[in-house]
Amino acid sequence: MTLPITPMLAVRPVTANDIEAAGALVNAYLANSIFSRTMTGAETTEQLLADAPATILPVRWQKHVVFVALRAGEMVGLLDAAVGLDSESQETPDYQPHGLLRFWTLPEDQTLVDECANVLLNAAEAFWRRSGVGLVKAYHPSTGYPQWQGGLGLLPTDWTEHIRLLTSNGFRYTDRYYCFVRVVRGELFEESAPQTGLTLVFRGANQDRRYQVFFRRTELIGEARVVQRTVEMEGRTLQISHIVHWEVDLRWRNQHLGRWMLRRMINDAAQQSLDQMIVFVRMQQAAAINLLAQHGFVEHPYRGYVMEKTLRT
């Protein structure tokens, strides 16, 4: 008796003709991710085919390619890879870029998972090596799709197959994030400047607003940024306010500037009748976590990771 031969997987860059199939793979993950929504065809095209796709946080793109894995002509997986500098590496010279692993889908058929993962990672690693990359960052928050997790591209802890495959291929954990959530209600917090000589101003529209604290109107000593997102959670459509940046100058910490900005952001969200506020913080940011808890934020049962791999020459 002759057994049927399983077709081998082929890998190639995504094309415009692949957008519908590629979008279905990505949207299957977005539909089950927190504070996300599925992408439209136009959004999928922009994110997968653009040389410099839009992100919430700044990224300096140099190259961008999405590899797709096909079995007998059917798309079963994809890996979104790039070369450039993430938001935390903006001061790094252009000639020292990082490899960036933005997103990765795996087959529903468990018998194909390992093979699909290997062919996609091999294709991506060859791309990074050709680009002279020595370090790869997987799921850095700044490189995520704007429609995913409020715009932050972290690797969720419940994506256990991704974690297993990345760690077995030499990736290591470098950062761990918590998510805090606050239901927006009508009550407002009292706002008052912590001391004289301080001014809190905001710039931009409601959809993307920046808050800045100045000392004597000239010295910038604190800033924050909030973006509004429409997300789908448990069958509901929610309008959320996502604090994507919130920082006080080292010399001015422990003087309640962070509290002042946070209260202004909460009050603004309430006045705009939004549903929820979210913020992702690193596990070591104890002061921020305590301040959030004091203002009604609760921890979501979520962990997000960043991973890295050094490519050997």
C-alpha atoms as one frame of an Amber mdcrd trajectory, in Angstrom:
protein
   0.000   0.000   0.000   1.428   3.389  -0.995   1.048   6.163   1.544   0.160
   9.642   0.287   3.035  12.100   0.196   2.513  15.236   2.251   3.356  18.289
   0.119   6.360  20.228   1.391   5.990  23.793   2.574   7.117  26.580   0.281
   8.118  30.040   1.549   8.085  33.324  -0.353   7.414  37.037   0.308   3.790
  38.097   0.470   2.275  39.811  -2.579  -0.771  41.985  -3.181  -2.606  38.896
  -4.423  -2.126  37.284  -0.983  -3.758  40.008   1.091  -7.106  38.305   1.634
  -5.541  35.021   2.780  -2.831  36.760   4.814  -5.389  39.045   6.438  -7.469
  36.043   7.478  -4.451  34.502   9.240  -3.623  37.715  11.091  -7.222  38.548
  11.965  -7.745  35.121  13.521  -5.158  36.162  16.129  -6.439  39.730  16.513
  -9.965  38.488  17.144  -8.724  36.643  20.228  -6.315  39.292  21.562  -7.070
  41.841  24.259  -7.862  45.442  23.260  -7.634  44.635  19.557  -9.821  44.646
  16.483  -9.572  42.890  13.155  -8.005  44.778  10.262  -9.777  45.855   7.107
  -8.366  44.898   3.732  -6.814  48.341   3.317  -5.225  48.181   6.760  -3.867
  44.689   6.068  -2.383  45.889   2.791  -0.718  48.846   4.506   0.690  46.802
   7.373   1.969  43.868   5.314   3.125  45.548   2.091   4.279  49.057   3.055
   8.006  49.711   3.341   7.357  51.822   6.448   4.059  50.675   8.010   2.287
  52.889  10.513   2.903  52.258  14.215   1.834  53.947  17.456   5.410  54.510
  18.665   8.268  55.695  16.430  10.183  53.133  14.365  12.929  53.866  11.844
  12.298  51.273   9.148  15.013  50.244   6.713  13.547  47.074   5.192  10.265
  45.246   5.610   9.141  41.871   4.284   6.421  39.403   5.190   7.155  35.745
   4.481   4.272  33.361   3.879   4.343  29.568   4.100   2.232  27.602   1.624
   1.222  23.971   1.489  -0.214  22.762  -1.824  -0.960  26.407  -2.647  -2.772
  27.095   0.645  -1.332  29.734   2.968  -0.789  28.199   6.399   1.468  30.713
   8.164   3.251  34.037   7.902   6.053  35.938   9.602   6.308  39.734   9.519
  10.005  40.686   9.591  11.840  43.964   9.272  15.180  45.699   9.673  15.380
  49.016  11.470  15.437  50.701  14.853  12.648  50.416  17.419  11.454  53.281
  19.622  14.106  52.632  22.279  16.952  52.564  19.753  16.362  55.860  17.976
  19.817  57.174  18.891  21.546  54.121  17.392  23.303  54.868  14.074  21.520
  53.700  10.933  24.398  51.372  10.129  23.682  49.335  13.276  20.054  48.281
  12.710  18.239  45.475  14.457  16.235  42.649  13.024  12.584  42.998  14.008
  10.074  40.173  14.300   6.690  41.925  14.337   4.096  39.181  14.047   3.969
  35.447  13.429   1.041  33.161  12.698   1.149  29.376  12.977  -1.013  26.712
  11.288  -4.183  25.454  12.913  -3.053  21.948  11.928  -0.772  20.965  14.813
   1.117  18.492  12.625   2.394  21.422  10.551   3.339  23.818  13.365   7.000
  22.918  13.847   7.776  22.586  10.157   6.018  25.838   9.314   7.755  27.661
  12.157  11.177  26.435  11.058  10.818  27.376   7.386   9.528  30.851   8.277
  12.226  31.495  10.883  14.921  30.246   8.509  13.704  32.597   5.785  13.588
  35.519   8.213  17.019  34.782   9.642  18.528  34.627   6.151  16.915  38.010
   5.417  18.349  39.503   8.611  21.816  38.123   7.928  21.812  39.499   4.383
  20.962  42.872   5.925  23.967  42.751   8.256  21.903  42.387  11.425  23.550
  41.069  14.585  20.616  41.341  17.010  16.959  40.436  16.481  14.173  41.842
  18.653  10.950  39.856  18.692   7.695  41.582  19.643   9.112  44.915  20.675
   6.134  47.063  21.792   6.821  49.797  19.254   6.686  47.556  16.182   3.181
  46.138  16.626   0.137  46.701  14.446  -1.950  49.722  15.573  -5.026  47.450
  15.647  -3.399  44.940  18.005  -3.336  45.224  21.825  -4.004  48.942  21.697
  -1.030  49.341  19.365   1.626  47.565  21.455   3.237  44.574  19.777   4.101
  42.468  22.830   4.120  38.661  22.773   1.227  37.459  24.981   2.158  34.874
  27.559  -0.654  32.559  26.452   0.888  32.184  22.992   2.717  29.185  24.368
   3.615  27.655  21.006   5.300  30.883  19.913   7.249  31.025  23.172   8.288
  27.374  22.866   9.455  27.825  19.280  11.298  31.086  19.905  13.139  29.830
  22.986  14.104  26.607  21.197  15.549  28.765  18.404  17.799  30.798  20.677
  15.552  33.717  21.669  15.660  34.879  25.300  13.369  37.060  27.393  14.453
  40.687  27.832  11.313  42.463  29.092   8.034  41.637  30.790   5.002  43.912
  30.838   1.799  44.035  32.874  -1.475  45.535  31.656  -3.618  47.742  33.899
  -7.207  48.670  33.111  -9.600  51.267  34.494 -13.291  51.575  33.739 -13.987
  55.222  32.959 -16.750  56.702  35.081 -18.205  60.146  35.471 -16.432  61.227
  38.658 -13.457  63.514  38.276 -10.259  63.748  40.295  -9.160  67.006  41.845
  -6.244  68.478  39.928  -3.739  70.843  41.465  -0.168  71.710  40.606   2.299
  70.052  43.030   4.165  73.333  43.428   4.390  76.823  41.994   6.103  77.481
  38.695   4.651  74.407  36.957   2.429  74.417  33.888   0.568  71.433  32.390
  -0.372  71.840  28.733  -1.649  69.483  26.057  -1.206  69.325  22.310  -2.927
  67.406  19.542  -6.460  66.123  19.061  -8.429  63.779  21.290  -7.432  60.785
  19.170  -3.738  61.430  19.858  -3.048  63.831  22.694   0.281  64.754  24.294
   0.587  66.208  27.787   3.631  68.217  28.814   4.690  69.657  32.171   6.964
  72.701  32.096   8.867  74.419  34.867   8.709  78.198  34.500   7.176  77.619
  31.061  10.514  76.756  29.434  11.943  73.552  30.932  10.151  70.351  29.892
  10.159  68.061  32.942   7.377  65.560  32.252   5.307  64.283  29.370   2.668
  61.720  28.505   0.768  60.607  25.435  -2.688  59.064  25.091  -4.251  57.595
  21.951  -7.874  56.618  21.506  -8.728  53.251  19.997 -11.844  51.363  18.955
 -11.473  47.742  20.053 -13.522  44.566  20.170 -13.630  42.697  23.470 -15.846
  39.711  24.262 -18.390  40.621  21.621 -18.483  44.316  22.569 -17.119  47.368
  20.798 -15.296  49.660  23.228 -13.753  53.099  22.975 -10.540  53.047  24.958
  -7.897  55.541  25.992  -4.417  54.017  25.860  -1.579  55.682  27.768   1.333
  54.855  25.478   3.893  57.131  27.159   4.122  58.566  30.667   7.419  59.843
  32.021   8.853  62.373  34.474  12.403  63.697  34.334  14.643  61.910  36.845
  15.387  65.148  38.721  11.669  65.760  39.284  10.473  62.347  40.361   8.779
  61.776  43.742   7.221  65.258  43.550   3.747  64.155  42.346   4.145  65.245
  38.726   3.199  61.778  37.512   0.052  61.897  39.686  -0.858  65.294  38.248
  -0.582  64.081  34.653  -2.420  60.830  35.396  -5.375  62.654  36.945  -5.602
  64.971  33.961  -5.591  61.988  31.573  -8.295  60.180  33.581 -10.458  63.298
  33.772 -10.136  63.909  30.041 -11.160  60.321  29.279 -14.216  60.688  31.526
 -15.250  63.952  29.915 -14.995  62.294  26.487 -17.293  59.443  27.631 -14.783
  56.702  26.827 -15.296  53.183  28.149 -11.906  52.154  29.514  -8.320  53.300
  29.997  -5.378  50.950  29.602  -1.650  51.158  30.184   1.150  48.613  29.830
   4.030  48.914  32.305   7.243  47.001  32.831   7.272  44.685  35.813  10.032
  46.711  37.501   8.075  49.997  37.411   6.813  49.659  40.987   6.106  53.373
  41.516   3.931  53.554  38.410   2.090  50.369  39.376   1.341  51.732  42.859
   0.132  55.049  41.463  -2.149  53.312  38.974  -3.652  51.156  41.738  -4.340
  54.274  43.818  -6.374  55.680  40.923  -8.626  52.722  40.267  -6.605  50.724
  37.757  -6.700  46.957  38.180  -4.271  44.428  36.786  -5.476  42.474  33.773
  -4.591  38.737  33.754  -2.118  39.363  30.946   1.630  39.290  30.536   3.465
  40.590  27.488   7.048  39.750  26.586   9.888  41.066  24.455  12.518  38.578
  23.287  15.919  38.894  21.620  18.378  36.713  19.761  21.990  37.384  18.840
  22.828  36.082  15.375  26.147  34.295  15.303  28.489  35.119  12.467
